[in-house]
Amino acid sequence: MRTAGIKVVTGVLDNECFRLIKPFTKHISTGLPYVVYKAAMTLDGQTSAASGEAEWISCEASRQKVHELRNRVDAIAVGSGTVNVDNPRLTTRLPEGGRDPLRIVFDSSLSTSPHATVYQQDSDAKTFLVTDVAHAEKVVSPYRSGNVDIVRVTRSDKGLNLTEALRELGKKDIQHLLLEGGRCLATSMLNAGLIDRMMVFVAPKLLGGDGQGLFAGAGFANISGSLQLTDLHAVQVGHDVLLEGEVLNVHRPD
């Protein structure tokens, strides 16, 4: 008596599945978190007006989607400039609740106030302050609390050693990191080859003039040196268009 053979189908939704496990894959193979840089900009490429005002470039639906993403990632990272200017909470705020991710502040010179909301708020999630290993304990101690951990890393004339910082954060089992600001930190991350994915909300607005872009500094001198995006997706979110893609980083072996 013959039994019917079982047909095996492989490769179903390969790309979608690999995309889902990329944070795990990156972390298990390198020890580093998978970094997504999220930003909002106008149609003419500006992330703020000339005055520095940036609320709100993206629409309410886009901001809701960001909180959904915060609910999924392990941690959110910002630079000291964002803390000093915006005093953000970096929490998840959804109608149905949600979990707060860990909060990470990169502050090499300890210019942020120990009383900033990100260090003081009531949350189940810790805040990690990443700073220069050379700081004396008496300078760092005002930031220490039950909800704040200090991560000390080396520093050069270019700033904190971000690869070392992410490796230390990876040791704390941070696999999926959402980089939310600001553009100086994002530029340093990009130059170090540490940004894995771009997530940009493009709003149908024009600012003109001398606002700010996604990154700071001179950038690459030639088009041939630019970094390419792959696995690009575009979807409308409210009035905005969300563009997402993987960074093909020439500085990184993977």
C-alpha positions as CSV (number, residue, x, y, z in Angstrom):
1,M,0.0,0.0,0.0
2,R,1.5,3.3,-1.1
3,T,1.2,6.4,1.1
4,A,0.9,9.8,-0.3
5,G,4.1,11.8,-0.3
6,I,4.4,15.0,1.7
7,K,5.1,18.0,-0.4
8,V,7.6,20.4,1.3
9,V,7.6,24.0,0.2
10,T,10.6,26.2,1.2
11,G,11.4,29.9,0.8
12,V,7.9,31.1,1.8
13,L,8.2,34.8,2.8
14,D,12.0,34.5,3.1
15,N,12.6,38.3,3.0
16,E,9.9,39.1,5.5
17,C,11.2,36.4,7.9
18,F,14.8,37.5,7.7
19,R,13.8,41.1,8.3
20,L,12.0,40.0,11.5
21,I,15.0,38.3,12.9
22,K,17.7,40.8,11.8
23,P,18.1,42.3,15.3
24,F,18.8,38.8,16.7
25,T,21.0,37.9,13.8
26,K,23.1,41.1,14.2
27,H,23.4,40.7,17.9
28,I,24.3,37.0,17.9
29,S,26.9,37.4,15.1
30,T,28.6,40.6,16.2
31,G,27.5,41.3,19.8
32,L,26.2,44.7,18.7
33,P,22.6,45.9,18.6
34,Y,20.8,46.4,15.3
35,V,20.3,50.1,15.0
36,V,17.4,51.8,13.3
37,Y,17.6,55.6,12.7
38,K,14.2,57.1,12.8
39,A,13.6,60.7,11.7
40,A,10.9,63.0,10.3
41,M,11.6,65.5,7.6
42,T,9.8,67.9,5.2
43,L,9.6,67.3,1.5
44,D,12.6,69.6,1.0
45,G,14.7,67.5,3.4
46,Q,14.6,69.5,6.6
47,T,14.1,68.1,10.1
48,S,13.5,71.5,11.8
49,A,12.8,75.1,10.9
50,A,15.7,77.7,11.1
51,S,14.6,78.5,14.6
52,G,15.1,74.9,15.7
53,E,11.4,74.2,16.0
54,A,10.5,70.6,15.0
55,E,7.1,69.9,16.5
56,W,5.4,68.6,14.7
57,I,6.8,67.8,11.2
58,S,5.2,64.4,11.1
59,C,1.4,63.8,11.4
60,E,-0.4,62.2,14.3
61,A,-0.6,58.8,12.5
62,S,3.2,58.8,12.0
63,R,3.8,59.6,15.7
64,Q,1.4,56.8,16.7
65,K,3.5,54.4,14.5
66,V,6.6,55.5,16.3
67,H,5.1,54.7,19.7
68,E,4.1,51.2,18.3
69,L,7.8,50.8,17.3
70,R,9.0,51.9,20.8
71,N,6.7,49.2,22.2
72,R,8.7,46.6,20.2
73,V,12.3,47.7,20.4
74,D,14.7,47.0,23.3
75,A,16.0,50.6,23.7
76,I,15.8,54.2,22.4
77,A,18.9,56.3,22.1
78,V,19.4,60.0,21.9
79,G,22.3,62.5,22.2
80,S,22.8,65.1,24.9
81,G,21.6,67.9,22.5
82,T,18.1,66.3,22.3
83,V,17.9,66.0,26.0
84,N,19.0,69.6,26.5
85,V,16.6,71.0,23.9
86,D,13.5,68.8,24.2
87,N,13.7,67.2,27.7
88,P,12.0,64.1,26.2
89,R,10.4,61.3,28.2
90,L,11.3,58.6,25.7
91,T,8.4,56.4,26.8
92,T,5.8,54.4,25.0
93,R,2.4,56.2,24.9
94,L,-0.3,54.2,23.3
95,P,-4.1,54.3,24.0
96,E,-3.9,50.6,25.1
97,G,-0.8,51.1,27.2
98,G,2.4,49.3,26.2
99,R,5.9,48.8,27.6
100,D,8.7,51.4,27.9
101,P,11.9,50.5,26.2
102,L,15.3,51.1,27.9
103,R,16.5,54.7,27.4
104,I,20.0,55.5,26.4
105,V,21.6,59.0,26.5
106,F,25.0,59.6,24.9
107,D,26.6,62.5,26.8
108,S,30.4,62.6,26.6
109,S,30.8,65.9,28.5
110,L,27.9,65.4,31.0
111,S,26.2,68.5,29.7
112,T,22.7,67.2,30.5
113,S,21.1,68.0,33.8
114,P,20.8,65.1,36.3
115,H,17.3,66.4,36.9
116,A,16.3,65.9,33.2
117,T,13.1,63.9,32.8
118,V,14.8,61.0,31.1
119,Y,16.8,60.4,34.4
120,Q,14.0,61.1,36.9
121,Q,10.7,59.7,35.6
122,D,8.8,56.8,37.0
123,S,9.2,53.9,34.6
124,D,9.9,50.2,34.8
125,A,12.6,50.7,32.2
126,K,16.1,51.8,33.1
127,T,18.1,54.7,31.6
128,F,21.7,54.2,30.6
129,L,24.0,57.2,30.5
130,V,26.9,56.6,28.1
131,T,29.8,58.9,28.9
132,D,33.6,59.3,29.0
133,V,35.5,56.7,31.1
134,A,37.8,59.6,32.2
135,H,35.1,61.4,34.3
136,A,35.8,61.3,38.0
137,E,33.2,59.5,40.2
138,K,32.2,62.8,41.9
139,V,31.2,64.2,38.5
140,V,29.1,61.1,37.6
141,S,27.5,60.4,41.0
142,P,24.7,63.0,40.7
143,Y,23.3,61.0,37.8
144,R,23.3,57.7,39.7
145,S,19.9,56.6,41.0
146,G,17.9,53.4,41.2
147,N,16.8,53.8,37.7
148,V,20.0,55.1,36.0
149,D,23.1,53.0,35.1
150,I,26.4,54.5,33.9
151,V,28.2,53.1,30.9
152,R,31.7,54.3,30.6
153,V,33.6,54.1,27.3
154,T,36.8,55.5,25.9
155,R,36.9,58.7,23.9
156,S,39.0,60.2,21.1
157,D,39.1,63.6,19.5
158,K,36.1,62.5,17.4
159,G,34.0,61.8,20.5
160,L,32.9,58.7,22.3
161,N,33.9,55.3,20.9
162,L,30.5,54.3,19.7
163,T,31.4,50.8,18.7
164,E,32.7,50.2,22.2
165,A,29.5,51.7,23.6
166,L,27.2,49.5,21.5
167,R,29.2,46.5,22.4
168,E,28.7,47.3,26.1
169,L,25.0,47.8,25.5
170,G,24.9,44.5,23.6
171,K,26.3,42.8,26.7
172,K,23.1,43.9,28.4
173,D,21.1,42.0,25.8
174,I,20.0,45.1,23.9
175,Q,19.4,43.7,20.4
176,H,17.1,46.2,18.8
177,L,18.0,49.9,19.2
178,L,15.9,52.8,17.9
179,L,18.1,55.9,17.3
180,E,15.8,59.0,17.6
181,G,18.2,61.9,17.7
182,G,19.9,64.1,17.2
183,R,21.7,64.6,13.9
184,C,25.2,64.9,15.4
185,L,24.9,61.5,17.1
186,A,23.3,60.1,14.0
187,T,26.2,61.4,11.9
188,S,28.8,59.8,14.2
189,M,26.9,56.5,14.1
190,L,26.7,56.6,10.3
191,N,30.5,57.4,10.0
192,A,31.2,54.5,12.4
193,G,29.2,52.1,10.2
194,L,26.7,51.4,13.0
195,I,23.3,52.4,11.4
196,D,21.7,49.3,9.9
197,R,18.3,50.7,8.8
198,M,16.8,54.1,8.0
199,M,13.2,54.9,8.8
200,V,12.2,58.4,7.5
201,F,8.8,60.0,7.7
202,V,8.5,62.5,4.9
203,A,5.8,65.1,5.5
204,P,4.1,67.0,2.6
205,K,5.5,70.3,3.9
206,L,8.1,72.8,2.6
207,L,10.2,74.9,5.0
208,G,12.8,76.4,2.6
209,G,15.7,78.4,4.0
210,D,18.3,77.2,6.3
211,G,16.8,74.4,8.5
212,Q,18.6,71.2,9.5
213,G,18.9,67.9,7.6
214,L,19.1,64.3,8.8
215,F,22.8,64.5,9.4
216,A,25.4,67.1,10.3
217,G,28.8,68.0,9.0
218,A,30.2,68.1,5.5
219,G,29.2,64.5,4.6
220,F,30.7,62.6,1.7
221,A,32.6,64.6,-0.8
222,N,31.4,62.6,-3.9
223,I,28.3,60.9,-4.9
224,S,30.4,57.7,-5.6
225,G,31.2,57.6,-1.9
226,S,27.6,57.8,-0.7
227,L,25.9,54.9,1.2
228,Q,23.2,53.1,-0.6
229,L,19.9,51.7,0.7
230,T,18.5,48.3,-0.2
231,D,15.2,46.5,0.6
232,L,13.5,49.9,0.2
233,H,9.8,50.2,1.1
234,A,7.5,53.1,0.9
235,V,4.0,53.3,2.5
236,Q,1.7,56.2,3.2
237,V,1.0,56.9,6.9
238,G,-1.7,59.5,7.4
239,H,-0.5,62.5,5.4
240,D,3.1,61.3,5.4
241,V,5.2,58.8,3.4
242,L,7.3,56.4,5.4
243,L,10.5,55.3,3.6
244,E,12.5,52.4,5.0
245,G,15.6,50.7,3.8
246,E,18.7,48.8,4.9
247,V,22.0,50.7,4.8
248,L,24.6,49.0,2.6
249,N,27.5,50.2,4.7
250,V,30.9,50.0,3.0
251,H,32.7,50.4,6.3
252,R,31.2,47.3,7.8
253,P,32.2,43.7,6.7
254,D,28.7,42.3,7.1
